[in-house]
Amino acid sequence: MSADHTLDVKGLKCPLPVLKTRKAMKSLVPGDTITILTTDPMAAIDIPHYCQEDGHVLISADMDDTNGTFVIRKC
């Protein structure tokens, strides 16, 4: 799936990836999608939790040993 926007937060550690995601989401309109690229292993917990707390849709979450890719739809 191709997202409307991409946010690269690779190299940043918790809580910065989710804080920068929250800030980026403010500039989107409902229905927009954003891909978050991260190397922070805590993002596997933080990004889904953020989506649940703020009411956004986590379309996909892929995490391996070093990289994570999350696609979120703003609601």
Predicted model as a PDB file, atoms N, CA, C, CB and O in Angstrom, pLDDT in the B-factor column:
MODEL        1                                                                  
ATOM      1  N   MET A   1       0.840  -1.188   0.000  1.00 52.00           N  
ATOM      2  CA  MET A   1       0.000   0.000   0.000  1.00 52.00           C  
ATOM      3  C   MET A   1       0.878   1.241   0.000  1.00 52.00           C  
ATOM      4  CB  MET A   1      -0.952   0.004   1.215  1.00 52.00           C  
ATOM      5  O   MET A   1       1.882   1.305   0.709  1.00 52.00           O  
ATOM      6  N   SER A   2       0.496   2.204  -0.786  1.00 59.00           N  
ATOM      7  CA  SER A   2       1.233   3.458  -0.861  1.00 59.00           C  
ATOM      8  C   SER A   2       0.560   4.483   0.052  1.00 59.00           C  
ATOM      9  CB  SER A   2       1.303   3.980  -2.330  1.00 59.00           C  
ATOM     10  O   SER A   2      -0.643   4.728  -0.046  1.00 59.00           O  
ATOM     11  N   ALA A   3       1.344   5.065   0.925  1.00 69.00           N  
ATOM     12  CA  ALA A   3       0.806   6.059   1.853  1.00 69.00           C  
ATOM     13  C   ALA A   3       0.936   7.456   1.248  1.00 69.00           C  
ATOM     14  CB  ALA A   3       1.536   5.988   3.221  1.00 69.00           C  
ATOM     15  O   ALA A   3       1.753   7.686   0.357  1.00 69.00           O  
ATOM     16  N   ASP A   4       0.118   8.382   1.745  1.00 89.00           N  
ATOM     17  CA  ASP A   4       0.160   9.761   1.284  1.00 89.00           C  
ATOM     18  C   ASP A   4       1.424  10.477   1.748  1.00 89.00           C  
ATOM     19  CB  ASP A   4      -1.065  10.508   1.769  1.00 89.00           C  
ATOM     20  O   ASP A   4       1.939  11.349   1.050  1.00 89.00           O  
ATOM     21  N   HIS A   5       1.922  10.107   2.927  1.00 95.00           N  
ATOM     22  CA  HIS A   5       3.063  10.787   3.546  1.00 95.00           C  
ATOM     23  C   HIS A   5       4.007   9.759   4.154  1.00 95.00           C  
ATOM     24  CB  HIS A   5       2.589  11.794   4.626  1.00 95.00           C  
ATOM     25  O   HIS A   5       3.617   8.623   4.424  1.00 95.00           O  
ATOM     26  N   THR A   6       5.259  10.173   4.367  1.00 96.00           N  
ATOM     27  CA  THR A   6       6.245   9.308   5.015  1.00 96.00           C  
ATOM     28  C   THR A   6       6.965  10.119   6.084  1.00 96.00           C  
ATOM     29  CB  THR A   6       7.261   8.722   3.977  1.00 96.00           C  
ATOM     30  O   THR A   6       7.310  11.282   5.876  1.00 96.00           O  
ATOM     31  N   LEU A   7       7.185   9.485   7.227  1.00 97.00           N  
ATOM     32  CA  LEU A   7       7.939  10.097   8.324  1.00 97.00           C  
ATOM     33  C   LEU A   7       9.072   9.147   8.675  1.00 97.00           C  
ATOM     34  CB  LEU A   7       7.023  10.389   9.579  1.00 97.00           C  
ATOM     35  O   LEU A   7       8.833   8.023   9.116  1.00 97.00           O  
ATOM     36  N   ASP A   8      10.306   9.598   8.480  1.00 98.00           N  
ATOM     37  CA  ASP A   8      11.486   8.790   8.787  1.00 98.00           C  
ATOM     38  C   ASP A   8      12.029   9.212  10.152  1.00 98.00           C  
ATOM     39  CB  ASP A   8      12.580   8.944   7.678  1.00 98.00           C  
ATOM     40  O   ASP A   8      12.582  10.301  10.304  1.00 98.00           O  
ATOM     41  N   VAL A   9      11.864   8.339  11.134  1.00 98.00           N  
ATOM     42  CA  VAL A   9      12.369   8.615  12.481  1.00 98.00           C  
ATOM     43  C   VAL A   9      13.438   7.590  12.875  1.00 98.00           C  
ATOM     44  CB  VAL A   9      11.209   8.602  13.507  1.00 98.00           C  
ATOM     45  O   VAL A   9      13.641   7.306  14.055  1.00 98.00           O  
ATOM     46  N   LYS A  10      14.104   7.052  11.877  1.00 98.00           N  
ATOM     47  CA  LYS A  10      15.163   6.077  12.134  1.00 98.00           C  
ATOM     48  C   LYS A  10      16.271   6.737  12.955  1.00 98.00           C  
ATOM     49  CB  LYS A  10      15.730   5.506  10.800  1.00 98.00           C  
ATOM     50  O   LYS A  10      16.629   7.893  12.731  1.00 98.00           O  
ATOM     51  N   GLY A  11      16.795   5.980  13.899  1.00 97.00           N  
ATOM     52  CA  GLY A  11      17.867   6.483  14.756  1.00 97.00           C  
ATOM     53  C   GLY A  11      17.378   7.152  16.025  1.00 97.00           C  
ATOM     54  O   GLY A  11      18.167   7.382  16.941  1.00 97.00           O  
ATOM     55  N   LEU A  12      16.088   7.471  16.101  1.00 98.00           N  
ATOM     56  CA  LEU A  12      15.539   8.100  17.298  1.00 98.00           C  
ATOM     57  C   LEU A  12      15.038   7.028  18.257  1.00 98.00           C  
ATOM     58  CB  LEU A  12      14.400   9.081  16.932  1.00 98.00           C  
ATOM     59  O   LEU A  12      14.513   5.997  17.836  1.00 98.00           O  
ATOM     60  N   LYS A  13      15.203   7.281  19.534  1.00 96.00           N  
ATOM     61  CA  LYS A  13      14.780   6.337  20.576  1.00 96.00           C  
ATOM     62  C   LYS A  13      13.526   6.848  21.272  1.00 96.00           C  
ATOM     63  CB  LYS A  13      15.910   6.115  21.607  1.00 96.00           C  
ATOM     64  O   LYS A  13      13.211   8.037  21.248  1.00 96.00           O  
ATOM     65  N   CYS A  14      12.827   5.908  21.890  1.00 94.00           N  
ATOM     66  CA  CYS A  14      11.621   6.174  22.655  1.00 94.00           C  
ATOM     67  C   CYS A  14      11.870   7.318  23.644  1.00 94.00           C  
ATOM     68  CB  CYS A  14      11.158   4.901  23.399  1.00 94.00           C  
ATOM     69  O   CYS A  14      12.880   7.315  24.347  1.00 94.00           O  
ATOM     70  N   PRO A  15      10.984   8.267  23.701  1.00 95.00           N  
ATOM     71  CA  PRO A  15       9.643   8.372  23.110  1.00 95.00           C  
ATOM     72  C   PRO A  15       9.585   9.197  21.830  1.00 95.00           C  
ATOM     73  CB  PRO A  15       8.707   8.966  24.108  1.00 95.00           C  
ATOM     74  O   PRO A  15       8.492   9.489  21.344  1.00 95.00           O  
ATOM     75  N   LEU A  16      10.735   9.583  21.268  1.00 97.00           N  
ATOM     76  CA  LEU A  16      10.732  10.502  20.130  1.00 97.00           C  
ATOM     77  C   LEU A  16       9.971  10.009  18.901  1.00 97.00           C  
ATOM     78  CB  LEU A  16      12.127  10.788  19.739  1.00 97.00           C  
ATOM     79  O   LEU A  16       9.270  10.812  18.287  1.00 97.00           O  
ATOM     80  N   PRO A  17      10.067   8.725  18.500  1.00 97.00           N  
ATOM     81  CA  PRO A  17       9.300   8.329  17.310  1.00 97.00           C  
ATOM     82  C   PRO A  17       7.797   8.571  17.442  1.00 97.00           C  
ATOM     83  CB  PRO A  17       9.540   6.873  17.017  1.00 97.00           C  
ATOM     84  O   PRO A  17       7.167   9.057  16.503  1.00 97.00           O  
ATOM     85  N   VAL A  18       7.229   8.245  18.571  1.00 97.00           N  
ATOM     86  CA  VAL A  18       5.785   8.450  18.722  1.00 97.00           C  
ATOM     87  C   VAL A  18       5.455   9.935  18.898  1.00 97.00           C  
ATOM     88  CB  VAL A  18       5.253   7.644  19.924  1.00 97.00           C  
ATOM     89  O   VAL A  18       4.397  10.378  18.452  1.00 97.00           O  
ATOM     90  N   LEU A  19       6.316  10.697  19.523  1.00 97.00           N  
ATOM     91  CA  LEU A  19       6.070  12.138  19.653  1.00 97.00           C  
ATOM     92  C   LEU A  19       6.115  12.828  18.295  1.00 97.00           C  
ATOM     93  CB  LEU A  19       7.098  12.774  20.598  1.00 97.00           C  
ATOM     94  O   LEU A  19       5.293  13.700  18.014  1.00 97.00           O  
ATOM     95  N   LYS A  20       7.062  12.448  17.460  1.00 97.00           N  
ATOM     96  CA  LYS A  20       7.152  13.033  16.120  1.00 97.00           C  
ATOM     97  C   LYS A  20       5.990  12.553  15.244  1.00 97.00           C  
ATOM     98  CB  LYS A  20       8.504  12.674  15.462  1.00 97.00           C  
ATOM     99  O   LYS A  20       5.514  13.294  14.384  1.00 97.00           O  
ATOM    100  N   THR A  21       5.538  11.320  15.462  1.00 97.00           N  
ATOM    101  CA  THR A  21       4.364  10.821  14.745  1.00 97.00           C  
ATOM    102  C   THR A  21       3.144  11.645  15.117  1.00 97.00           C  
ATOM    103  CB  THR A  21       4.121   9.329  15.053  1.00 97.00           C  
ATOM    104  O   THR A  21       2.385  12.066  14.245  1.00 97.00           O  
ATOM    105  N   ARG A  22       2.955  11.873  16.396  1.00 96.00           N  
ATOM    106  CA  ARG A  22       1.811  12.677  16.868  1.00 96.00           C  
ATOM    107  C   ARG A  22       1.843  14.071  16.241  1.00 96.00           C  
ATOM    108  CB  ARG A  22       1.822  12.788  18.419  1.00 96.00           C  
ATOM    109  O   ARG A  22       0.810  14.583  15.812  1.00 96.00           O  
ATOM    110  N   LYS A  23       3.015  14.676  16.189  1.00 97.00           N  
ATOM    111  CA  LYS A  23       3.149  16.019  15.606  1.00 97.00           C  
ATOM    112  C   LYS A  23       2.831  15.996  14.111  1.00 97.00           C  
ATOM    113  CB  LYS A  23       4.574  16.569  15.836  1.00 97.00           C  
ATOM    114  O   LYS A  23       2.143  16.884  13.608  1.00 97.00           O  
ATOM    115  N   ALA A  24       3.330  14.982  13.404  1.00 97.00           N  
ATOM    116  CA  ALA A  24       3.066  14.873  11.962  1.00 97.00           C  
ATOM    117  C   ALA A  24       1.589  14.656  11.688  1.00 97.00           C  
ATOM    118  CB  ALA A  24       3.879  13.730  11.351  1.00 97.00           C  
ATOM    119  O   ALA A  24       1.056  15.188  10.714  1.00 97.00           O  
ATOM    120  N   MET A  25       0.923  13.887  12.531  1.00 96.00           N  
ATOM    121  CA  MET A  25      -0.491  13.593  12.329  1.00 96.00           C  
ATOM    122  C   MET A  25      -1.354  14.852  12.407  1.00 96.00           C  
ATOM    123  CB  MET A  25      -0.963  12.581  13.358  1.00 96.00           C  
ATOM    124  O   MET A  25      -2.414  14.912  11.784  1.00 96.00           O  
ATOM    125  N   LYS A  26      -0.917  15.844  13.155  1.00 95.00           N  
ATOM    126  CA  LYS A  26      -1.690  17.079  13.291  1.00 95.00           C  
ATOM    127  C   LYS A  26      -1.835  17.819  11.963  1.00 95.00           C  
ATOM    128  CB  LYS A  26      -1.036  17.990  14.315  1.00 95.00           C  
ATOM    129  O   LYS A  26      -2.810  18.542  11.754  1.00 95.00           O  
ATOM    130  N   SER A  27      -0.856  17.637  11.059  1.00 94.00           N  
ATOM    131  CA  SER A  27      -0.904  18.349   9.786  1.00 94.00           C  
ATOM    132  C   SER A  27      -1.686  17.583   8.711  1.00 94.00           C  
ATOM    133  CB  SER A  27       0.505  18.618   9.297  1.00 94.00           C  
ATOM    134  O   SER A  27      -1.878  18.095   7.608  1.00 94.00           O  
ATOM    135  N   LEU A  28      -2.133  16.373   9.019  1.00 95.00           N  
ATOM    136  CA  LEU A  28      -2.878  15.561   8.055  1.00 95.00           C  
ATOM    137  C   LEU A  28      -4.371  15.790   8.204  1.00 95.00           C  
ATOM    138  CB  LEU A  28      -2.553  14.074   8.233  1.00 95.00           C  
ATOM    139  O   LEU A  28      -4.844  16.253   9.241  1.00 95.00           O  
ATOM    140  N   VAL A  29      -5.102  15.459   7.152  1.00 94.00           N  
ATOM    141  CA  VAL A  29      -6.557  15.535   7.207  1.00 94.00           C  
ATOM    142  C   VAL A  29      -7.100  14.111   7.361  1.00 94.00           C  
ATOM    143  CB  VAL A  29      -7.144  16.234   5.925  1.00 94.00           C  
ATOM    144  O   VAL A  29      -6.445  13.156   6.945  1.00 94.00           O  
ATOM    145  N   PRO A  30      -8.285  13.962   7.951  1.00 95.00           N  
ATOM    146  CA  PRO A  30      -8.853  12.621   8.093  1.00 95.00           C  
ATOM    147  C   PRO A  30      -8.888  11.884   6.756  1.00 95.00           C  
ATOM    148  CB  PRO A  30     -10.261  12.702   8.681  1.00 95.00           C  
ATOM    149  O   PRO A  30      -9.287  12.435   5.730  1.00 95.00           O  
ATOM    150  N   GLY A  31      -8.458  10.620   6.799  1.00 95.00           N  
ATOM    151  CA  GLY A  31      -8.384   9.798   5.596  1.00 95.00           C  
ATOM    152  C   GLY A  31      -6.984   9.695   5.027  1.00 95.00           C  
ATOM    153  O   GLY A  31      -6.679   8.748   4.302  1.00 95.00           O  
ATOM    154  N   ASP A  32      -6.114  10.670   5.350  1.00 95.00           N  
ATOM    155  CA  ASP A  32      -4.716  10.605   4.907  1.00 95.00           C  
ATOM    156  C   ASP A  32      -4.016   9.428   5.574  1.00 95.00           C  
ATOM    157  CB  ASP A  32      -3.971  11.929   5.226  1.00 95.00           C  
ATOM    158  O   ASP A  32      -4.363   9.026   6.686  1.00 95.00           O  
ATOM    159  N   THR A  33      -3.036   8.890   4.881  1.00 96.00           N  
ATOM    160  CA  THR A  33      -2.220   7.820   5.449  1.00 96.00           C  
ATOM    161  C   THR A  33      -0.773   8.278   5.533  1.00 96.00           C  
ATOM    162  CB  THR A  33      -2.334   6.525   4.606  1.00 96.00           C  
ATOM    163  O   THR A  33      -0.314   9.109   4.750  1.00 96.00           O  
ATOM    164  N   ILE A  34      -0.073   7.717   6.499  1.00 97.00           N  
ATOM    165  CA  ILE A  34       1.330   8.052   6.698  1.00 97.00           C  
ATOM    166  C   ILE A  34       2.093   6.772   7.021  1.00 97.00           C  
ATOM    167  CB  ILE A  34       1.503   9.109   7.832  1.00 97.00           C  
ATOM    168  O   ILE A  34       1.617   5.920   7.770  1.00 97.00           O  
ATOM    169  N   THR A  35       3.280   6.656   6.445  1.00 97.00           N  
ATOM    170  CA  THR A  35       4.172   5.545   6.744  1.00 97.00           C  
ATOM    171  C   THR A  35       5.239   6.046   7.702  1.00 97.00           C  
ATOM    172  CB  THR A  35       4.810   4.955   5.445  1.00 97.00           C  
ATOM    173  O   THR A  35       5.894   7.054   7.436  1.00 97.00           O  
ATOM    174  N   ILE A  36       5.413   5.355   8.803  1.00 98.00           N  
ATOM    175  CA  ILE A  36       6.428   5.683   9.797  1.00 98.00           C  
ATOM    176  C   ILE A  36       7.563   4.675   9.650  1.00 98.00           C  
ATOM    177  CB  ILE A  36       5.834   5.670  11.255  1.00 98.00           C  
ATOM    178  O   ILE A  36       7.331   3.468   9.723  1.00 98.00           O  
ATOM    179  N   LEU A  37       8.783   5.155   9.443  1.00 98.00           N  
ATOM    180  CA  LEU A  37       9.976   4.313   9.346  1.00 98.00           C  
ATOM    181  C   LEU A  37      10.799   4.515  10.607  1.00 98.00           C  
ATOM    182  CB  LEU A  37      10.816   4.648   8.065  1.00 98.00           C  
ATOM    183  O   LEU A  37      11.148   5.648  10.940  1.00 98.00           O  
ATOM    184  N   THR A  38      11.113   3.435  11.313  1.00 98.00           N  
ATOM    185  CA  THR A  38      11.794   3.554  12.599  1.00 98.00           C  
ATOM    186  C   THR A  38      12.784   2.418  12.822  1.00 98.00           C  
ATOM    187  CB  THR A  38      10.780   3.582  13.728  1.00 98.00           C  
ATOM    188  O   THR A  38      12.695   1.360  12.198  1.00 98.00           O  
ATOM    189  N   THR A  39      13.718   2.659  13.715  1.00 98.00           N  
ATOM    190  CA  THR A  39      14.649   1.626  14.163  1.00 98.00           C  
ATOM    191  C   THR A  39      14.477   1.358  15.651  1.00 98.00           C  
ATOM    192  CB  THR A  39      16.096   2.035  13.862  1.00 98.00           C  
ATOM    193  O   THR A  39      15.191   0.526  16.211  1.00 98.00           O  
ATOM    194  N   ASP A  40      13.555   2.039  16.293  1.00 97.00           N  
ATOM    195  CA  ASP A  40      13.323   1.896  17.731  1.00 97.00           C  
ATOM    196  C   ASP A  40      12.460   0.665  18.001  1.00 97.00           C  
ATOM    197  CB  ASP A  40      12.650   3.166  18.308  1.00 97.00           C  
ATOM    198  O   ASP A  40      11.310   0.623  17.564  1.00 97.00           O  
ATOM    199  N   PRO A  41      12.983  -0.339  18.711  1.00 95.00           N  
ATOM    200  CA  PRO A  41      12.194  -1.544  18.978  1.00 95.00           C  
ATOM    201  C   PRO A  41      10.931  -1.272  19.795  1.00 95.00           C  
ATOM    202  CB  PRO A  41      13.046  -2.555  19.700  1.00 95.00           C  
ATOM    203  O   PRO A  41       9.965  -2.029  19.693  1.00 95.00           O  
ATOM    204  N   MET A  42      10.916  -0.228  20.589  1.00 95.00           N  
ATOM    205  CA  MET A  42       9.728   0.106  21.389  1.00 95.00           C  
ATOM    206  C   MET A  42       8.574   0.615  20.528  1.00 95.00           C  
ATOM    207  CB  MET A  42      10.082   1.153  22.436  1.00 95.00           C  
ATOM    208  O   MET A  42       7.434   0.667  20.991  1.00 95.00           O  
ATOM    209  N   ALA A  43       8.855   0.988  19.295  1.00 96.00           N  
ATOM    210  CA  ALA A  43       7.794   1.453  18.395  1.00 96.00           C  
ATOM    211  C   ALA A  43       6.746   0.373  18.171  1.00 96.00           C  
ATOM    212  CB  ALA A  43       8.384   1.890  17.053  1.00 96.00           C  
ATOM    213  O   ALA A  43       5.584   0.684  17.909  1.00 96.00           O  
ATOM    214  N   ALA A  44       7.138  -0.886  18.270  1.00 95.00           N  
ATOM    215  CA  ALA A  44       6.187  -1.995  18.101  1.00 95.00           C  
ATOM    216  C   ALA A  44       5.089  -1.944  19.156  1.00 95.00           C  
ATOM    217  CB  ALA A  44       6.917  -3.343  18.173  1.00 95.00           C  
ATOM    218  O   ALA A  44       3.994  -2.461  18.938  1.00 95.00           O  
ATOM    219  N   ILE A  45       5.374  -1.332  20.283  1.00 96.00           N  
ATOM    220  CA  ILE A  45       4.384  -1.147  21.348  1.00 96.00           C  
ATOM    221  C   ILE A  45       3.793   0.256  21.284  1.00 96.00           C  
ATOM    222  CB  ILE A  45       5.018  -1.398  22.733  1.00 96.00           C  
ATOM    223  O   ILE A  45       2.579   0.435  21.380  1.00 96.00           O  
ATOM    224  N   ASP A  46       4.669   1.252  21.121  1.00 96.00           N  
ATOM    225  CA  ASP A  46       4.252   2.655  21.213  1.00 96.00           C  
ATOM    226  C   ASP A  46       3.330   3.108  20.087  1.00 96.00           C  
ATOM    227  CB  ASP A  46       5.458   3.531  21.231  1.00 96.00           C  
ATOM    228  O   ASP A  46       2.337   3.788  20.347  1.00 96.00           O  
ATOM    229  N   ILE A  47       3.633   2.748  18.849  1.00 97.00           N  
ATOM    230  CA  ILE A  47       2.826   3.222  17.716  1.00 97.00           C  
ATOM    231  C   ILE A  47       1.408   2.640  17.765  1.00 97.00           C  
ATOM    232  CB  ILE A  47       3.506   2.847  16.381  1.00 97.00           C  
ATOM    233  O   ILE A  47       0.446   3.398  17.636  1.00 97.00           O  
ATOM    234  N   PRO A  48       1.241   1.316  17.945  1.00 97.00           N  
ATOM    235  CA  PRO A  48      -0.142   0.805  18.064  1.00 97.00           C  
ATOM    236  C   PRO A  48      -0.904   1.421  19.249  1.00 97.00           C  
ATOM    237  CB  PRO A  48      -0.121  -0.721  18.212  1.00 97.00           C  
ATOM    238  O   PRO A  48      -2.096   1.708  19.141  1.00 97.00           O  
ATOM    239  N   HIS A  49      -0.218   1.618  20.367  1.00 97.00           N  
ATOM    240  CA  HIS A  49      -0.864   2.235  21.532  1.00 97.00           C  
ATOM    241  C   HIS A  49      -1.297   3.658  21.216  1.00 97.00           C  
ATOM    242  CB  HIS A  49       0.081   2.228  22.745  1.00 97.00           C  
ATOM    243  O   HIS A  49      -2.401   4.066  21.575  1.00 97.00           O  
ATOM    244  N   TYR A  50      -0.438   4.412  20.549  1.00 98.00           N  
ATOM    245  CA  TYR A  50      -0.779   5.780  20.158  1.00 98.00           C  
ATOM    246  C   TYR A  50      -2.035   5.780  19.273  1.00 98.00           C  
ATOM    247  CB  TYR A  50       0.413   6.445  19.413  1.00 98.00           C  
ATOM    248  O   TYR A  50      -2.946   6.582  19.479  1.00 98.00           O  
ATOM    249  N   CYS A  51      -2.074   4.878  18.291  1.00 98.00           N  
ATOM    250  CA  CYS A  51      -3.230   4.816  17.388  1.00 98.00           C  
ATOM    251  C   CYS A  51      -4.513   4.523  18.161  1.00 98.00           C  
ATOM    252  CB  CYS A  51      -3.012   3.744  16.307  1.00 98.00           C  
ATOM    253  O   CYS A  51      -5.550   5.140  17.918  1.00 98.00           O  
ATOM    254  N   GLN A  52      -4.433   3.586  19.083  1.00 97.00           N  
ATOM    255  CA  GLN A  52      -5.604   3.233  19.887  1.00 97.00           C  
ATOM    256  C   GLN A  52      -6.040   4.410  20.750  1.00 97.00           C  
ATOM    257  CB  GLN A  52      -5.303   2.010  20.770  1.00 97.00           C  
ATOM    258  O   GLN A  52      -7.232   4.700  20.849  1.00 97.00           O  
ATOM    259  N   GLU A  53      -5.091   5.083  21.369  1.00 97.00           N  
ATOM    260  CA  GLU A  53      -5.409   6.218  22.255  1.00 97.00           C  
ATOM    261  C   GLU A  53      -6.039   7.389  21.497  1.00 97.00           C  
ATOM    262  CB  GLU A  53      -4.143   6.695  22.967  1.00 97.00           C  
ATOM    263  O   GLU A  53      -6.979   8.019  21.983  1.00 97.00           O  
ATOM    264  N   ASP A  54      -5.503   7.678  20.286  1.00 96.00           N  
ATOM    265  CA  ASP A  54      -5.966   8.847  19.540  1.00 96.00           C  
ATOM    266  C   ASP A  54      -7.036   8.528  18.500  1.00 96.00           C  
ATOM    267  CB  ASP A  54      -4.805   9.499  18.864  1.00 96.00           C  
ATOM    268  O   ASP A  54      -7.535   9.435  17.835  1.00 96.00           O  
ATOM    269  N   GLY A  55      -7.395   7.248  18.349  1.00 97.00           N  
ATOM    270  CA  GLY A  55      -8.484   6.873  17.456  1.00 97.00           C  
ATOM    271  C   GLY A  55      -8.117   6.758  15.988  1.00 97.00           C  
ATOM    272  O   GLY A  55      -8.997   6.830  15.130  1.00 97.00           O  
ATOM    273  N   HIS A  56      -6.833   6.581  15.676  1.00 98.00           N  
ATOM    274  CA  HIS A  56      -6.408   6.391  14.296  1.00 98.00           C  
ATOM    275  C   HIS A  56      -6.374   4.899  13.967  1.00 98.00           C  
ATOM    276  CB  HIS A  56      -5.020   7.036  14.056  1.00 98.00           C  
ATOM    277  O   HIS A  56      -6.387   4.062  14.869  1.00 98.00           O  
ATOM    278  N   VAL A  57      -6.330   4.568  12.682  1.00 98.00           N  
ATOM    279  CA  VAL A  57      -6.324   3.174  12.242  1.00 98.00           C  
ATOM    280  C   VAL A  57      -4.899   2.756  11.901  1.00 98.00           C  
ATOM    281  CB  VAL A  57      -7.262   2.972  11.020  1.00 98.00           C  
ATOM    282  O   VAL A  57      -4.248   3.367  11.052  1.00 98.00           O  
ATOM    283  N   LEU A  58      -4.428   1.724  12.561  1.00 98.00           N  
ATOM    284  CA  LEU A  58      -3.126   1.147  12.237  1.00 98.00           C  
ATOM    285  C   LEU A  58      -3.368   0.143  11.117  1.00 98.00           C  
ATOM    286  CB  LEU A  58      -2.444   0.466  13.503  1.00 98.00           C  
ATOM    287  O   LEU A  58      -3.892  -0.946  11.352  1.00 98.00           O  
ATOM    288  N   ILE A  59      -2.988   0.509   9.908  1.00 97.00           N  
ATOM    289  CA  ILE A  59      -3.238  -0.324   8.737  1.00 97.00           C  
ATOM    290  C   ILE A  59      -2.276  -1.503   8.700  1.00 97.00           C  
ATOM    291  CB  ILE A  59      -3.113   0.502   7.452  1.00 97.00           C  
ATOM    292  O   ILE A  59      -2.679  -2.633   8.425  1.00 97.00           O  
ATOM    293  N   SER A  60      -1.002  -1.238   8.976  1.00 97.00           N  
ATOM    294  CA  SER A  60      -0.023  -2.324   8.997  1.00 97.00           C  
ATOM    295  C   SER A  60       1.110  -1.983   9.941  1.00 97.00           C  
ATOM    296  CB  SER A  60       0.522  -2.602   7.586  1.00 97.00           C  
ATOM    297  O   SER A  60       1.425  -0.816  10.174  1.00 97.00           O  
ATOM    298  N   ALA A  61       1.713  -3.030  10.478  1.00 97.00           N  
ATOM    299  CA  ALA A  61       2.851  -2.892  11.389  1.00 97.00           C  
ATOM    300  C   ALA A  61       3.820  -4.027  11.094  1.00 97.00           C  
ATOM    301  CB  ALA A  61       2.394  -2.909  12.896  1.00 97.00           C  
ATOM    302  O   ALA A  61       3.509  -5.196  11.323  1.00 97.00           O  
ATOM    303  N   ASP A  62       4.980  -3.681  10.592  1.00 97.00           N  
ATOM    304  CA  ASP A  62       6.013  -4.668  10.294  1.00 97.00           C  
ATOM    305  C   ASP A  62       7.279  -4.283  11.036  1.00 97.00           C  
ATOM    306  CB  ASP A  62       6.276  -4.770   8.765  1.00 97.00           C  
ATOM    307  O   ASP A  62       7.784  -3.169  10.888  1.00 97.00           O  
ATOM    308  N   MET A  63       7.793  -5.214  11.839  1.00 94.00           N  
ATOM    309  CA  MET A  63       8.990  -4.957  12.621  1.00 94.00           C  
ATOM    310  C   MET A  63       9.890  -6.173  12.530  1.00 94.00           C  
ATOM    311  CB  MET A  63       8.644  -4.627  14.097  1.00 94.00           C  
ATOM    312  O   MET A  63       9.448  -7.298  12.764  1.00 94.00           O  
ATOM    313  N   ASP A  64      11.168  -5.948  12.186  1.00 93.00           N  
ATOM    314  CA  ASP A  64      12.135  -7.037  12.251  1.00 93.00           C  
ATOM    315  C   ASP A  64      13.164  -6.676  13.319  1.00 93.00           C  
ATOM    316  CB  ASP A  64      12.819  -7.288  10.853  1.00 93.00           C  
ATOM    317  O   ASP A  64      12.883  -5.846  14.183  1.00 93.00           O  
ATOM    318  N   ASP A  65      14.317  -7.268  13.279  1.00 90.00           N  
ATOM    319  CA  ASP A  65      15.317  -7.019  14.325  1.00 90.00           C  
ATOM    320  C   ASP A  65      15.819  -5.585  14.367  1.00 90.00           C  
ATOM    321  CB  ASP A  65      16.481  -7.935  14.134  1.00 90.00           C  
ATOM    322  O   ASP A  65      16.228  -5.107  15.425  1.00 90.00           O  
ATOM    323  N   THR A  66      15.795  -4.888  13.230  1.00 92.00           N  
ATOM    324  CA  THR A  66      16.392  -3.551  13.196  1.00 92.00           C  
ATOM    325  C   THR A  66      15.486  -2.452  12.661  1.00 92.00           C  
ATOM    326  CB  THR A  66      17.617  -3.590  12.379  1.00 92.00           C  
ATOM    327  O   THR A  66      15.720  -1.279  12.951  1.00 92.00           O  
ATOM    328  N   ASN A  67      14.466  -2.794  11.892  1.00 96.00           N  
ATOM    329  CA  ASN A  67      13.636  -1.771  11.251  1.00 96.00           C  
ATOM    330  C   ASN A  67      12.155  -2.028  11.471  1.00 96.00           C  
ATOM    331  CB  ASN A  67      13.931  -1.710   9.761  1.00 96.00           C  
ATOM    332  O   ASN A  67      11.703  -3.169  11.568  1.00 96.00           O  
ATOM    333  N   GLY A  68      11.419  -0.931  11.546  1.00 97.00           N  
ATOM    334  CA  GLY A  68       9.978  -1.015  11.647  1.00 97.00           C  
ATOM    335  C   GLY A  68       9.323  -0.115  10.622  1.00 97.00           C  
ATOM    336  O   GLY A  68       9.815   0.975  10.330  1.00 97.00           O  
ATOM    337  N   THR A  69       8.207  -0.580  10.077  1.00 97.00           N  
ATOM    338  CA  THR A  69       7.414   0.210   9.148  1.00 97.00           C  
ATOM    339  C   THR A  69       5.955   0.106   9.588  1.00 97.00           C  
ATOM    340  CB  THR A  69       7.607  -0.277   7.662  1.00 97.00           C  
ATOM    341  O   THR A  69       5.396  -0.986   9.689  1.00 97.00           O  
ATOM    342  N   PHE A  70       5.363   1.249   9.843  1.00 98.00           N  
ATOM    343  CA  PHE A  70       3.979   1.326  10.302  1.00 98.00           C  
ATOM    344  C   PHE A  70       3.199   2.234   9.370  1.00 98.00           C  
ATOM    345  CB  PHE A  70       3.900   1.839  11.764  1.00 98.00           C  
ATOM    346  O   PHE A  70       3.673   3.313   9.014  1.00 98.00           O  
ATOM    347  N   VAL A  71       2.018   1.814   8.976  1.00 97.00           N  
ATOM    348  CA  VAL A  71       1.155   2.641   8.136  1.00 97.00           C  
ATOM    349  C   VAL A  71      -0.099   2.961   8.955  1.00 97.00           C  
ATOM    350  CB  VAL A  71       0.791   1.913   6.773  1.00 97.00           C  
ATOM    351  O   VAL A  71      -0.773   2.069   9.471  1.00 97.00           O  
ATOM    352  N   ILE A  72      -0.384   4.245   9.054  1.00 97.00           N  
ATOM    353  CA  ILE A  72      -1.496   4.741   9.885  1.00 97.00           C  
ATOM    354  C   ILE A  72      -2.437   5.569   9.009  1.00 97.00           C  
ATOM    355  CB  ILE A  72      -0.966   5.598  11.095  1.00 97.00           C  
ATOM    356  O   ILE A  72      -1.989   6.334   8.155  1.00 97.00           O  
ATOM    357  N   ARG A  73      -3.745   5.409   9.228  1.00 97.00           N  
ATOM    358  CA  ARG A  73      -4.743   6.273   8.598  1.00 97.00           C  
ATOM    359  C   ARG A  73      -5.315   7.188   9.671  1.00 97.00           C  
ATOM    360  CB  ARG A  73      -5.877   5.434   7.905  1.00 97.00           C  
ATOM    361  O   ARG A  73      -5.775   6.746  10.724  1.00 97.00           O  
ATOM    362  N   LYS A  74      -5.269   8.480   9.363  1.00 97.00           N  
ATOM    363  CA  LYS A  74      -5.818   9.457  10.314  1.00 97.00           C  
ATOM    364  C   LYS A  74      -7.329   9.403  10.293  1.00 97.00           C  
ATOM    365  CB  LYS A  74      -5.331  10.884   9.989  1.00 97.00           C  
ATOM    366  O   LYS A  74      -7.946   9.364   9.228  1.00 97.00           O  
ATOM    367  N   CYS A  75      -7.922   9.401  11.471  1.00 95.00           N  
ATOM    368  CA  CYS A  75      -9.392   9.424  11.598  1.00 95.00           C  
ATOM    369  C   CYS A  75      -9.845  10.752  12.170  1.00 95.00           C  
ATOM    370  CB  CYS A  75      -9.891   8.264  12.492  1.00 95.00           C  
ATOM    371  O   CYS A  75     -11.043  10.969  12.353  1.00 95.00           O  
TER     372      CYS A  75                                                      
ENDMDL                                                                          
END                                                                             
